[in-house]
Amino acid sequence: MYVIGITGGIASGKSTVARQLRSLGMIVIDADEIARQVVQPGQPAWQDIVEHFGTDFLNQDQGIDRAKLGLYVFSHPEELKILNAITHPRVMDQFRNRLREIRASQPKSIVGLEVPLLYETNMDKICDQVWVVWVDYETQLKRLMARDGINREDADKRIAAQMSLDEKARRADVVIDNRFTLEYTQQQVARYFKEIEQAVE
């Protein structure tokens, strides 16, 4: 099994790259999807969040209002640390379980870990290679404001809460430049994936 970490910054285009890699045959495990699962009502992480943050951040169905909680924690860095301490260990456990299952059932597979905070949580240590989806700061800012319908100040806070994309790119084995057309991004992804396939055959 060959493990590729797929990371970048908020609104840099990780999901676009991961979608294409799935279509090329890679098994992709999505950290955001797991994070949503571990905070479902009744789960231990959900209980810890409600205990600490209160019921003001719940929807009518008792699910976490992720948008409201996100706005709050990105304006209160200490609270963001607490939220991460509640969710990250549970997400990591799920990743380890899934990797164990894949290693047992599909030992020759290429697996992608789509993780926004790959370096911040030291998950790069379990990867054979790390790909960073990179854009310049202004492009990232504009895309985030447009995607989430937030102002520049809130977008700045969210980006500042993560390691800079330039620093991630410096650490990466592969950098996907996602500033231009979708076709240009797809060409890069296809080329690098083919190289991996040939190397692990």
Buried (B, 14 or more C-beta within 10 A) or exposed (E): BBBBBBBBBBBBBBBBBBEBBBEBEBBBBBBBEBBEEBBEEEEEBBEBBBEEBEEEBBEEEEBBBBEBBBBBBBBEEEBBEBBBEBBBEBBBEBBEEBBEEBEEEEEEBBBBBBBBBBBBBEBBEBBBBBBBBBBEEEBBBBBBBEEBEBEEEBBBBBBEBBBEBEEBBEBBBBBBBBBEEEEEBBEBBBEBBEEBBEEEE
